[in-house]
């Protein structure tokens, strides 16, 4: 599920602060721009309702779920709301196990190789390299040297369109995009403009990698 979505577009929209009354329009705008993974962080207003709305609004090939998931109880709530992916800032193996038992995709946050391999052993489907300001392209390159090729590495944190190409060149599989893509009170039109910039930069980075 996640790999197919990321093959279409390696960008994950992180809608921190989104409200239920605006999430459908913004979700559709992101989908039309090319995004196929959208997460609602659980420290947003009424996050479970926003997840329900996104899942009811968007096509089945768009993976919808939650970010900033901290507990097994929250995993159950996300599942009940129709979410399909659990994204974490940490790598608590109990939360990873709960997500997998619920047949959900899980992307825990990791900052060291020790955490990364432990998360993979616990069943992680992808690794959220967080924060990307600390885990720069040199770190991604070093991780790639010792990790299986199929492991999905997703840097998250202060990613801008201009920052992506160096990460992609050394093996980043995609990116989680937060405030550079969406901030509270942005209109769907404004989000669409940013989405288009990110999509263009993603395609450009892919072309540079293949040269």
PEMO-V133003 format. One record per residue. RES is the residue in one small letter. SS is DSSP state (h for helix, s for strand, l for the rest). PHI is phi in degrees with one decimal (* if undefined). OMEGA is omega as a letter, one per 40 degrees, with the letter a starting at -180 (* if undefined). Layout:
RES_SS_PHI_OMEGA + RES_SS_PHI_OMEGA
This chain:
x_l_*_a + x_h_-66.7_a + x_h_-61.5_i + x_h_-62.6_i + x_h_-63.0_a + x_h_-73.2_i + x_h_-67.5_i + x_h_-68.8_i + x_l_-159.0_a + x_l_-83.2_a + x_s_-107.5_i + x_s_-111.7_i + x_s_-84.1_i + x_s_-110.4_a + x_l_-97.0_a + x_l_-70.6_i + x_l_94.2_a + x_l_-64.1_i + x_l_-111.6_a + x_h_-55.0_a + x_h_-71.1_a + x_h_-114.1_a + x_h_-70.5_a + x_h_-64.3_a + x_h_-64.0_a + x_h_-71.6_i + x_h_-60.6_i + x_h_-64.2_i + x_h_-61.4_i + x_h_-65.8_i + x_h_-62.2_a + x_h_-64.0_i + x_h_-72.3_i + x_l_129.0_i + x_l_-68.7_i + x_l_-129.6_i + x_s_-137.6_a + x_s_-133.5_i + x_s_-121.0_i + x_s_-110.4_i + x_s_-60.4_a + x_l_-73.9_i + x_l_-93.0_i + x_l_-92.2_i + x_l_-65.7_i + x_l_46.0_a + x_h_-62.9_a + x_h_-67.4_i + x_h_-67.0_i + x_h_-62.9_i + x_h_-64.0_i + x_h_-58.4_a + x_h_-66.2_i + x_h_-59.7_a + x_h_-64.6_i + x_h_-76.4_a + x_h_-93.2_a + x_l_-94.3_i + x_l_-63.7_a + x_l_-64.6_a + x_l_-81.2_i + x_l_-98.7_a + x_s_-82.9_a + x_s_-118.4_i + x_s_-172.3_a + x_s_-125.7_i + x_s_-115.2_a + x_l_53.5_i + x_l_-86.1_a + x_l_-115.7_a + x_l_-143.0_i + x_h_-67.5_i + x_h_-62.8_i + x_h_-67.3_i + x_h_-57.3_i + x_h_-62.5_i + x_h_-65.7_i + x_h_-64.0_i + x_h_-58.6_a + x_h_-63.1_i + x_l_-81.4_a + x_l_99.2_a + x_l_-69.8_a + x_l_-121.1_a + x_s_-134.4_i + x_s_-112.6_i + x_s_-115.3_a + x_l_-122.5_i + x_l_-84.0_a + x_l_-131.9_a + x_l_-132.1_i + x_l_-63.3_a + x_h_-65.3_i + x_h_-66.9_i + x_h_-69.9_i + x_h_-58.8_a + x_h_-61.7_i + x_h_-63.7_i + x_h_-64.0_a + x_h_-68.6_i + x_h_-63.8_i + x_l_-88.3_i + x_l_61.7_i + x_l_-111.2_i + x_s_-76.8_a + x_s_-132.7_i + x_s_-126.9_i + x_s_-75.7_i + x_s_-85.7_i + x_s_-136.2_i + x_l_-127.8_i + x_l_-137.2_i + x_h_-64.5_i + x_h_-61.5_i + x_h_-62.3_a + x_h_-61.9_a + x_h_-69.1_i + x_h_-66.0_i + x_h_-65.9_i + x_h_-63.6_i + x_h_-63.6_i + x_l_-80.9_i + x_l_114.3_a + x_l_-57.5_i + x_l_-90.2_i + x_s_-154.6_i + x_s_-116.3_i + x_s_-87.0_i + x_s_-81.7_a + x_s_-137.3_e + x_l_-89.5_a + x_l_-67.4_i + x_l_-62.3_i + x_l_-88.3_a + x_l_-95.9_a + x_l_-76.5_a + x_h_-55.5_i + x_h_-63.6_i + x_h_-70.0_i + x_h_-57.6_i + x_h_-60.8_i + x_h_-65.9_i + x_h_-63.5_a + x_h_-61.3_a + x_h_-66.9_a + x_h_-120.5_a + x_l_-102.8_i + x_l_-56.5_a + x_l_-57.4_a + x_l_-78.7_a + x_l_-67.5_a + x_l_-89.1_i + x_s_-108.9_a + x_s_-126.3_i + x_s_-64.9_a + x_s_-139.8_i + x_l_127.1_i + x_l_59.2_i + x_l_-79.6_i + x_l_-118.1_i + x_h_-54.5_a + x_h_-71.0_a + x_h_-85.2_a + x_h_-76.4_a + x_h_-55.0_i + x_h_-62.5_i + x_h_-68.4_a + x_h_-62.1_a + x_h_-60.3_a + x_l_-107.4_i + x_l_118.3_i + x_l_-64.3_a + x_l_-86.7_a + x_s_175.5_a + x_s_-146.0_i + x_s_-96.8_a + x_s_-114.6_a + x_l_-106.0_a + x_l_-67.2_i + x_l_-72.6_i + x_l_-101.3_a + x_l_-138.8_i + x_l_-131.6_i + x_l_-52.0_i + x_l_80.2_i + x_l_-72.7_i + x_l_-81.1_i + x_h_-60.0_i + x_h_-64.1_i + x_h_-63.8_i + x_h_-63.1_i + x_h_-61.4_i + x_h_-64.3_i + x_h_-66.9_i + x_h_-59.0_i + x_h_-61.9_i + x_h_-64.1_i + x_h_-66.2_i + x_h_-61.6_i + x_h_-62.0_i + x_h_-67.4_i + x_h_-63.1_i + x_h_-63.4_i + x_h_-63.3_i + x_h_-65.5_i + x_h_-64.9_i + x_h_-66.1_i + x_h_-62.7_a + x_h_-65.6_a + x_h_-81.8_a + x_l_-73.7_*
